[in-house]
Amino acid sequence: MVSTKGLVALAAAALALQPIAASAQQTCITEDEVSAVAMYSLPSLVQSVRLRCNGQLSQGGYLARRGDTLITRYAALQNRVWPRAKTGLLKALARNTGASQGRQNLDMVANLPDSAVRPLVDALIVQELAPKIDVTQCGRIERLIEVASPIDPEVAGTMLGVVAGIVNHKDLPICPAGRA
């Protein structure tokens, strides 16, 4: 049987942990936000592959023949998914921004008009992603893009959001299902 002192201590501990839990919950990224980031980012991802794999891919390969069509399909969704993608990206950046100056810069970016932020985000995706592509894998990456291309963009984005929730990497915590 738990004593009154034990209950008081337990209640105090629960109250003390509430701000930590609330803070952690605010910094997690929802599956819906991951889905939006995936849909929003695909045109820049394809550009990154083209840039990094220049000379590695066939002139008659999928990206040369159909890459622009794929980009157009996803670009058509960018305006609609941008608000959720922006929220998810800001949460991801906030997790990696520690110093107060960095936090102020992040707050400044968050308050800029979308017309100024989106081109920066697009360029940043290409700049960050291109060097991480292993050029020995360019053919496989192109094949993966080709195999996934018939999937409806919204279905593909949703699938990636759900997979991210299942994998739930420690560096990019996904909110538990049903929480935002």
C-alpha positions in Angstrom: 0.0 0.0 0.0 1.3 3.5 -0.9 1.6 6.0 1.9 0.3 9.5 1.7 3.9 10.8 1.5 4.5 8.4 -1.4 1.4 9.7 -3.3 2.5 13.3 -2.7 6.0 12.5 -4.0 4.5 10.7 -7.0 2.2 13.6 -7.8 5.0 16.2 -7.3 7.2 14.1 -9.7 4.4 13.9 -12.3 3.9 17.7 -12.1 7.6 18.3 -12.4 7.9 16.2 -15.5 4.9 17.8 -17.2 6.8 20.7 -18.7 9.5 18.3 -20.0 6.8 16.0 -21.6 5.1 19.0 -23.1 8.4 20.3 -24.5 9.2 16.9 -25.9 5.8 16.6 -27.4 6.1 20.1 -29.1 9.4 19.2 -30.7 8.2 15.8 -32.2 7.2 15.9 -35.8 3.9 14.4 -36.8 3.6 11.8 -39.5 1.5 14.3 -41.4 4.3 16.8 -41.3 6.8 14.2 -42.5 4.5 13.3 -45.3 4.2 17.0 -46.3 8.0 17.4 -46.1 8.4 14.4 -48.4 5.9 15.6 -51.0 7.3 19.2 -50.9 10.9 18.0 -51.1 10.8 15.6 -54.0 11.5 18.2 -56.8 14.6 19.3 -54.9 15.6 15.7 -54.2 15.4 14.9 -57.9 17.5 18.0 -58.7 20.0 16.8 -56.1 20.3 13.4 -57.8 20.7 15.0 -61.2 23.4 17.4 -59.9 25.4 14.8 -58.0 25.0 12.0 -60.5 25.7 14.2 -63.6 27.7 12.0 -65.9 26.9 8.8 -64.0 23.4 8.2 -65.4 22.4 7.3 -68.9 21.2 9.9 -71.3 18.2 7.6 -72.0 17.6 6.8 -68.3 14.4 7.5 -66.3 15.5 10.9 -64.9 16.6 12.1 -68.4 13.3 10.9 -70.0 10.7 11.4 -67.3 12.3 13.3 -64.4 10.7 16.6 -65.3 7.3 15.0 -65.4 7.8 13.6 -62.0 9.0 16.9 -60.7 5.9 18.6 -62.2 3.5 16.1 -60.4 5.0 16.8 -57.0 5.5 20.6 -57.6 1.7 20.8 -58.2 1.2 19.9 -54.5 3.8 22.2 -53.1 1.6 25.1 -52.4 -1.0 22.9 -50.6 1.5 21.0 -48.5 3.9 23.9 -47.7 2.3 25.0 -44.4 2.6 21.5 -42.9 6.0 21.0 -44.4 7.2 24.3 -43.0 6.0 23.4 -39.6 7.8 20.0 -39.7 11.0 21.6 -41.1 11.0 24.3 -38.4 10.6 21.6 -35.7 13.5 19.6 -37.2 15.7 22.7 -37.3 14.7 23.7 -33.8 15.9 20.4 -32.5 19.4 21.1 -34.0 19.5 24.8 -32.9 20.9 25.1 -29.4 22.5 28.6 -28.9 20.2 31.6 -28.3 21.6 33.3 -31.4 20.7 30.3 -33.5 17.3 30.2 -31.9 16.8 33.9 -32.7 17.8 33.3 -36.3 15.4 30.4 -36.5 12.6 32.6 -35.1 13.4 35.2 -37.7 13.2 32.7 -40.5 9.9 31.4 -39.2 8.5 34.9 -39.4 9.7 35.7 -42.9 7.1 35.6 -45.7 6.8 32.2 -47.4 7.8 33.7 -50.7 11.2 34.4 -49.2 11.6 31.2 -47.3 10.6 28.6 -49.9 13.4 29.4 -52.4 15.9 29.2 -49.5 14.5 25.8 -48.3 14.6 24.5 -51.9 18.2 25.5 -52.3 19.1 24.2 -48.9 17.6 20.8 -49.7 19.7 20.5 -52.8 22.9 21.9 -51.1 22.6 19.5 -48.1 21.4 16.4 -50.0 23.6 16.4 -53.1 26.9 15.8 -51.3 25.4 12.9 -49.3 24.5 10.9 -52.4 27.0 8.1 -53.0 27.8 8.4 -56.7 28.4 4.6 -56.9 24.7 4.3 -56.1 23.3 6.7 -58.7 21.9 3.9 -60.9 20.2 2.3 -58.0 18.8 5.7 -56.8 17.5 6.4 -60.3 15.9 2.9 -60.4 14.2 3.5 -57.0 12.8 6.8 -58.2 11.5 5.1 -61.4 9.9 2.2 -59.5 8.2 4.6 -57.0 7.1 7.1 -59.7 3.8 5.5 -60.6 2.6 5.8 -56.9 0.3 8.8 -56.4 2.4 11.6 -54.7 -0.1 11.8 -51.8 0.0 8.1 -51.2 3.8 8.0 -51.4 4.1 10.9 -49.0 1.7 9.3 -46.5 3.5 6.0 -46.8 6.8 7.8 -46.0 5.2 9.5 -43.0 3.9 6.2 -41.6 7.3 4.5 -42.2 9.0 7.4 -40.4 6.7 6.9 -37.5 7.5 3.2 -37.4 11.3 3.7 -37.6 11.2 6.8 -35.4 14.9 7.7 -35.4 16.2 9.4 -32.3 17.5 12.4 -34.2 14.1 13.1 -35.7 11.5 12.0 -33.2 8.1 11.3 -34.7 5.1 12.0 -32.4 3.3 8.9 -31.2 0.3 8.1 -33.4 -2.7 10.2 -32.6 -0.7 13.1 -31.1 0.4 16.3 -32.6 
